[in-house]
Amino acid sequence: MPDPLHLTRVGIQIPEGEAPRSFPFHIPALQGLEALTFEAPITFFVGENGSGKSTLMEALAAATSLPTVGSRSASTDPSLEAQRRLTRCLRLAWRQQTHRGFFLRAEDFFGFARSMTEMRARFETEAEEMAERFKDHSPMARMLAQGPARRSVHEIEQKYGDGLDANSHGESFLKLFGARFVPGGLYLLDEPEAALSPQSQLALIAMLRDMVEQDSQFIIATHSPILMAIPGSVIYSFDERPAARVSYEDLESVSLMRDFLNAPGRYLGHLWG
């Protein structure tokens, strides 16, 4: 079995001068949190919206200098200035440091898919314009004029097939994820299930298994009980104060989902009756 662990520990040392009531230091899950250890190839951050799991993920993305898919780097994005204040409080311990991998947020995926669609359309338009401009020239001249734009369209098709816009959101997400994957990387994923149906979440689990076999490590912020159930994964709950390791069976979201599926009428009778 390969050893995919790269990042093994994140220490958190908040200076006394940092205002405890200011974002992000006022987040309850961070109060008194000294460190998180990573002992498995897949670690989950779970908790309610606003619990701080995504904030820490963004700070980690800046600290590791991983590229961000579909948006500005977490190290330079002006909207993440507060998270970078937290980054300066993080102390990373590596078993084997890697610069492979990426940081991906669900909202960035939708933006990236849209930008790739627009880019492909621009290249196709450019190729058509070159064909019109050189219509009175030889076939070789037209081919050479269209060459750069056609090559760009071909490269997009090679990487993403017919285009991310030609698939459902789930198919597009999995295609993007697979296309950008390289072995031996560290991958930070923030709520990837937002683009995925339950069936697609199972497909993602199969991909994660294959990628772990290729020395890759994943830290995933999620609300999905399906993803959290991956065998051997470690779960940190940001609903705890401070964030703490919990078992899958002890998660309130898992219990709620199980109870709801067993007796939906009992819940909906109060909400919809």
N, C-alpha and C positions, 0 to 999 in steps of 0.2 A: 504493500500500500504506500503510495507516495506521501511525502510530508509537505502539505501545501501551506503551512503556517509561515507567514511573513511578518505581520504585525502581531506582537505577543502581549503588549500592554500599553495602555494610555493612562499616564498619571495626570492628575489635575491639581494644579497648585494656583489657587486664586489669591493674588496679592491682597494684603489687608487694605490697601488703598482703593481697591475696586468697590464701588458703591453696591451693597448687597440688594438694593431695591431697583437697580437698573438692569435692563435687558442686556445680556442673557443671564446675568448672575443671580437674578431673583427667582429663577426657575426652581421649584421645590426639589426636583429630581437631582439637581446639581448641588444642592445645599449639603455640605458634609461629604460629598463624593470625592474620594481620594484617588481611585483608580478603577479601571475596567481591565480585566485580563481576557485574552482571547486564547482559548484552549482547544478550539475545534475549527475546522475549515469554514464552517458557516455559523455566524453569530447573528441573532436577531435583536433589534431594539423594538420594543412594543410599548404601547400606551395610548391613552386618549389624545385627541388633537390638542395641541398646546402643551403637551407633557414635556417637551424638550428633546425628543428623540431625533427629529429632523434638524434641530439647531446644532446638536452635537455632531450629527453626520456632516453638516456643512462645514463645521469647524475642522473636523477630521479631513475633509476633502482639501481644505486649504493647507492644513499641516502636512499632508502627504504629497502635496503638489501634483496630484493626479489630474489629468485632463478631464474637463467636463464635457459631456456629450450634448451638443445642441445649444449651448449658451456660453457666456463668458466664464473664464476660469473662476473657481471659488476664491482664488488668491487675488483677483482683481475686480470682481463684480462689485460695483458700488453699493448694491442692495444688501450685501453681506458684510458690511463694515462691522456691525455689532458682533457677528459670528467670528470675525477675525480677531476681535478683542479676546474672545474665548480661546481662539487658536494659540494666542501667545501664552496661554496658561497651560497648554498641553505639553506633556513630555512623552515622546514616543519611544518604545523599546522594540527593536526588530530582532528577529532570528536571522533573517536574510532580507535586507532592504531591497525593494523592487520599485521601479518607476513604470512598470507595466500595469495596465488596467485602466479604469476610468471611474468617474463619478456620474451617476445618472439619476435624475429626478423625473418623476412621471410627467410633470408639466414641461420639462425640457424635451422629452421625447416627442410630444405633440408639436412643439415648435420646430424641432429638427425635421420631422416628417414633412411639415408644411414647407420648410425652406428647401428641402431636397426636391420636392415637387416643383417649386418655383424655379429652382436652378435648372432642372432638366428641361422645363418648358422654355427657359431662356436659350439654352443651347440648341434646342430643336428649332426655335425661331431663327436663331443666328444661322443655322445650317440652311434653312429655307431661303433666307435673305441672300446668302452666298450663292445658292443655286440660281436665284433670279438674277443677281448681279452678273453672273458669269454664264448666263444661258446662251450667249452668242459665242462663247469660247469653246475650246475643245473639251471633250469629256475628261481628259486628264487635268486640265486647268480647273474645271468645276470640282473635281474630286479633291484636288489639292486645296482649293479655297474652302471647301466644307470640312476638310480634315480635322482641324482642331476641335470644332464643335461636335462633330460626329464621334471623335475619340472620347470627349468628355461624357457624352450620352452613353457610350459603350462602357466606360468605366463605372458609371452609376449602375447600369444594368448588371455588370459583372458582380458588383458588390451587393446590390439590393434587388436583383431580379428585374421584374417589369416596373419596379418603383414602389416605394412604401405606400403611395396613394392607391395602388392597385389591389391592396389587401385590406382586410379588416384591421382594426387597431391592434388586436391581439397578434395576428399574423405579422403585422408590420413590426411590432415591438420585438417579437422573437427573431425576426429576420435581421433587424438592426443589431440586436444583442449578439447574435451569432456572428455577424459580419465584423463587428468590432472586437470580438474576443481574440486574445492571444494567450498562450499558455504561460504559467508562472506569474500571474498577475494578482493584484489586489483590486477588488471591485466593491464599490460603495453604491448601494442601490436604495433609493428613497421611494417607498411605496410603489414598487413595480406592478403590483396587482391592479392598479388603477386602470391599466389598459388591457387587462386580461380577464377572460371568462374563467369559470372554474376549470374547464377542460384545458384552457391555455395555461393556467397556473400549474397543472399537472405536467404539461409539456415543458414548462420552465424548470420544474423540479428535475426532470430527466436531463435537461441541459446542464443544470448545476452539478448534477452527479458526474457527468462526463468531464466537466471543467475542473472539478475537484481532483479527478483522476489525472489531470494535467497540471497539477501543482498550483492551483488557484485558490484564493481565499476570498470569502464574501462576508461583508457586513451589510445587513439589510434591515431597514426600518420598514415595518409593515403592520397592517391591521388584519392580515389574512390568516385565519386558523389553518388553512390548507398549507401554506408555506411554512408556518411555524412548526408543523408536525414532522418536518424532515428529521429522520433518525440521526441521533448523534449531534444535533445542533445545540447551541447554547442560547438561552433566552434571557435578556435583561429587560425587566419591567421598569419603565419610566413613570409608572403610577406609584411606585414606591418612593419613599423619602428617606435617604437618597435612592437613586436607581440601584436595583439589586437583582441578582440572578434568581430566577424562578423556574419551576417546572411547568411543562406544557399543561398538565392536568390542573394546576393551581391557577391558571389564568382565568380571570373573570370573563373575558371575551369568548374564550373557548366554551366555558360553561353556559354562557348566555346563548351562544349559537346552537349548542347541542340541545338545550331545553326548548328553544324556539322551534327547531326542526322537528322535535318530538311532539310538540303540541302548539302549532302556530295559532290555533283558534283561541287558546288561553290568553295569548298576548294581544292578538288583534281584537279580541272581544272588548278589551279595555280601551284600545286606541281607535277603533273603527266602528264599534258597536253603537 
